[in-house]
Amino acid sequence: MPESFGKKPEKGNVVRVAWAAHRGAPASTAAEAEMQIRHFLAPDDFIITGTRPDIILFMSGGSERRAIELADQGKPVLLLSICGNNAYASATEVMAWMVNNNRMAILSDLSEAAESGLLNRWCRLAGAWERLDGARAGLIGAVSEWLVASGVSAQTLLSRFGISLTEIPWSGSPDYTSSQPDQALMNRFGGHSPEGLDEAARVLTLLRKVIDENRLDAVGVECFSLVQERKVTACLALAQLNTEGTVAACEGDLASMAGMMAGKALTGRVPWMANTTRLTGKSVILSHCTAPFDLVSDVQLLSHYETRLSLAVDGKIRETEVTLFRFSDMLDRAFVADGRIISHPRIANACRTQVETEIDKKALQLLKEKPLGNHLLLLPGNHSDFLRLACRYKGIETIS
């Protein structure tokens, strides 16, 4: 599968920059504006444009009307000003106009935006959301019946994120037993082939075929019907797909699938989708059987927790600093929190890979009082500020 969503060529995060100045500004202003941007962005990372800008650079006072003409109504914009020449005053007036007209914009001095990292984050955001637009996702089976707050309509996926959804019933898919075992999965364990690995690898071959035939970037898989009817899990298949960068959510959880797609687009890593297993006074314990192999060490292949059948991933999360997040079923709200892994529990009556993550009291309270659903997504590293900015960019409310 292509590395970028939506089958778009990978060109890096090329942002569109426009400049605004007062009427009668000298012809040299255009060259001066480009030179200002070149101090902070490489030439291949931006283009100067007069339409649909990601960034508007204010070069002087009296540029308010021109900036409003440049701004695209459906596109967030970063308002930057040079130092002096009444540029910041002009940008402030336009920012007030943006707020009054319910338009998404952020205001900053150019140098400050570069020094704080805002400029870099904005460039990453613009490219990430653009790559997600046009992506194709598939729902194999149905949303599991117990996920009463995690179904996302095809229209919501399309209108909010530009993701098209194809529904693929299990009944229309070939029998997995007719597939050859996937060699990438068979070879992952150094030649060791525990009982059931062959069947799990056949499920992966089937899923790859469905993904390729439907030209999908991501899948949500209703896996319980498979394990109940055929005594084989999709846990290892989903773990392998996520490790390779193809988003694969279990239980047909489309809210988690959308979050995993966004997480990959924004950070380059596919998050781990996990159950909220327990809340303590200072931490949340997460568990699930499908942890991506690149996220864990000391992998053991145990049986699937709920059914005690087939195989599941039991591993130890490598990272200490992590980020937890989750979208609502309407993709209009998000939970985001920094976390620190403090233990790897061995709870007998929980899914196989388990982790205890310390988060602040406010985040814990939100998980108790305003949860957006059972499943949370875990990303290695601290990405909370970036994810909050990404949500703001898309008009998604970060719950608080």
N, C-alpha and C positions, 0 to 999 in steps of 0.2 A: 504493500500500500504506500502511497505517497506520504512524505513526512508532513506536508502541509494539508490542512483541511480544504475541502471544496475543490480539490484538483487544480488549485492555482499554482503557477510556478513559484518556487521559492526565490524571492528577490531581496530578502531582508526587509527591514522596517523603513521603507522610504516614505517620509512624511511630506505633506504638501504645505508649503509655507507661503503666505501672502504678506505683503507689507502695506501699511497705510500711512499717509502723510497729508498735510494740509493742501488745499488747492493752490496751485502755482508752485509746488515744491520743485526744486531743480531736477533736471534729467538725471543727474548723478545720484539721486536718492536710491534708485533701484540697485545700483552697484554697491552703494554703502550698506543697504539692507542685506544683500547677499554676503558681504564681507562680515557683517556683524554675526550672522548665523554661522559662517565658516569658522568663527572662533571656537564654536562649541559642538558643531556637527560636521562629520566628514562629508565631502562633496557627494559621495554616492548614497548618503543617508537622507537627502532631502532634494526636493525640486521647488523652484519658485513658480508660483501659479497665481492665477487670478480667479480661480473657481474652486469651490469645495475645500477650503483650507482646513488642515488640522491645527495650524498655528497662524495667528495674525500678529505680526511684529509692528508695533507703533513706533514710527520714526519722528513724530512731532505732535504738538498740539494741533487742534483743528482737524483731526483725522477721524472724528467720530462717525460722520455720515458715511465715509468711504468704508470704514471697518464694518458697519452694519450691512452695507451692500455686499461685502465680500462673504460674510458669514452665511453658511448654509443652514437652513432651518432645521434639517434633520440630522445635523452632525455636530457633536460636541467640539468645542474649540478652546485652545489655550491662548490667552491674551497676554502677550509679552511686550515689554517696553524697553527701549534703550534708556540709558541714564541721561537725564536732562532734556532740554528742548521741549518741555511740557508734555513729553510723550506719556509719562505715567498718569498724569492728570487726564489726558484723553482716554487712556485705557480704562481708568476708573469709571469715567462717565459711561463708557460702553458696557462695562461690567454691570453697572446699575441697570442699564437698559436690558441686558440679558436676564437679570433676576426678575425685573418687572414683567418680562414677557415669557417667563417660564422656559428659558433656554439654558442649556447646560454649558457653562464656561468656567474657567479658572483664570485668575489674574495673578501675574507675577512680574517682577523685574527680570529681564533676560539673564543677567549675571547670577542673580539669586536662584533662579530656576535651574541653572546649570550646576551651581555649587551644591544645592540641596538634593540634586538627583531628580527633581520634578521633570525636567526636560527629557532626560533619558527614559523615565517611566512613561511619560506621555507618548513618546515615540514607540515604545514597546506596546503600549495599549492599542494605539491606532492600528498597528500592523497585526496584532493578535486578533482583535475583533473582526478585522477585515478578512483574515484567513478563515475564521470560523463561518462567516457568511457564505452560504452555498454548500455547506457540508451536508452529507447524506448519512442518516442513521436508520437502523432497522430494529424493530421489536420482534424478536423470535418468540412466538407464543403470545402470552398476554402479561399484563402487569399482575403480579401475584396478588391474590385476593385479600391478603392481610395488609397490603400497602394502601391504606385508605387515604393517606395524605401525600402520596408520592407519584401518582399518575399525572402526566403532563400531556395535554392534548396536542395533536399534530399542528393545529393552528397556533397554539401558544409557542411551540418550538420554532415555528417558521417566523412568526411576527416578532418575537423577542430576540432570537439569536440567528435567524436566517437558516435554520437547520430543517431540512425536509425529512419526514419520517415515513418509512415503508413498513407496513405490518406483514409479517411472514409467519403463517401458522405452522406449527410443528407437523401437522398432518400433511402439508404439502412438501415437506423436506424428505430427502431420501433416508433410508435406514442407515444409521451410523455404522452398523456392523459390516456394511458393504464397502466401507472406506478403508484405505491403507492407513496404518498408524503414522502419525506425524513424526518425522524424524527429528525435528528440532526439539520436541518434547522428549522423545525417547532417548536422545543423546545428552539431555541436560544433567542427568544424574550419574555421569561417569561410567556408563555401562551397566549400572545396577538397574534391574527391572523388577520392582516389587509387584506383587500380584495386583492386577487391576490397572497397571500403567498402560498396557497395550490398549485396553478399552478406552481409557481417558484420552489417549493419543488419537484414537479413531474419531472421538467426538470433536477434537480440535480440527482434524481434517475436514469433517463435515461443516463446522463453523467457517473455516476458511473458504470453502466452496460457496457457501451462502453469501459471505462477505464479498467475494470476488464477482459472483454472478449479479449481485445487486449494486455493485460499485459503492460499497458502504465504507464510511470512515469510522463508524462506531456501531455497537450493537448493545441492546438490552436483552438479556436472555432469561426467559422463564425456565429456571433450571429444576424446580421441584417436580414438575410433571415428568421430566426425564428420569430423575433418580427413583421416583416412585414406580414408574411403569417399566423402566428398563434396568434398574439397579446399577446405574452408572451416573457419576456426577460430571458436571461441567467445570468444577472448581479449578483443576489444573489447566484446562483449556483456556479459561478466562485469565488465569494468572499469567500464562505464557503470552497471550495476546496483549495484555496490558504491559508486560515487560518489553514487548517489541514496539509499543507505541500505538497499537490499535485499541481504542477505548472499548472495554467490554464490561458492562455492568450486570450483576446477577439479580435474580428475582424480578426481572423486567422493570426495574426501578428507573423510570425515565427522568425523574428529578435528579437522581444521582448520576445518570448517564450524561445529562446536560452539564452538571457540575464537573464531571470528569473531563468532558470535552473542553470546557472553558479552562479548567486547570491546566490541561496539556497545552492549549493555545497560548496561555499567559505565561507559563513557567517552563514549558518543555518537558515536564514530567507528568505521567498519568497518576492521579492520586489513588490511594487505597480506599475502597468503600468498605465501611465497617459498621457493625451494630453498636448502638449505645447500650452496653451491657450493665454498667453500674455507675452511679454517681456517689462519690464520697464527699467529705467536707472540703477537699481541696483538689479533687481530680475526677477524671472520667476514665472508665475502663472500656476499651473498645475491643471487639473481637470479630473475626470473620475467617472464612476458609479459603479465600481467593486472593491473598496478598500477592502482589507482583513479585516475581523472583528477584528483581533488581533492588527491591526495597528491604529484603530480609537476608539474614545469614542463618547458619545452623538449621537448614531446612530438613524437616522430617515429613514423610507422607503418611498421615494417619487417616482413619476413616472419617467420613462426613459426620459432623456432630449430631444433627437432628435424626438422621436415619441409621447411623452406624454402618453405612454402606460405602463401597467404592473408596475414593481417595480425596484428601483435602490437604491444603498447604498449612503446615505448622512451622513458623519461622520466627526469628527474633529481629525486630525492626532495628536497623543499623544506626540510624540517626538519633540524636538526642533532642535537638531543636526542631520543632515541627509546627505546622499550621493546620488547624481544623476549620472546615467550612462546609456550607450546605445551602442549596437554594430551596425556595418554596415551590409548591406545585404549580404556581402561576409564573414562576421565574421573575417575580417582582420584589422579593425579599431575600435576604441572605444572612446567615450566621457566619461570623468570622472571628477566630481567636488564635493567638499565639499559644503554643504549648511546649512543655518540656517533659520528655519521657523519663519517668522515675522508677519504673519497674516493668518486668515482663511476667505477669501472673501465670499461674497454672490452675485455672478454675476448671474443675471437672465437667461442670454442666454449662459450658459455653463453647462457642465456635473456636477453631483451633489456634490460629495466630491471635495472640492477646497482648495488649499493651496498656499500661496505666500512664495517663498523660496529665500532668499538673497544669491547670489553667486558672486564671484569676477568678475571684469570687463572683464578679459581675457576669462573666461568661457562664459559670456554673448555674447561676440563678436564671439566666436566659434559657439554658437547656432544661431547667425544671419548669419554668413558667411559660415560656414561649417557644417550645421546640418546633422546628419546621418539619420534623419527621424523625424516624428512628435512625436511619443511616447517616453517618457523618463521613466526610472525606478527609483524608490525612495526606498532606504533602510534606516531604522533607524540607527543612529550612524555614526561615521566618519570612513569610510573604504577606502578612496580614495587612500592612499599610498599602501594599501594591494591590491586593485583592479588594480592599475598600475603595481605592481610587478606581479600579476597574468597574466595580459596581456603580459608583457614582457616574462614571462615563456612560454606562448603559441605562441609567435611571432606575437602578435597583436599590431599594432601601436596605441598608444594613441595620438589622434590628438592634435595639439598645434598651 
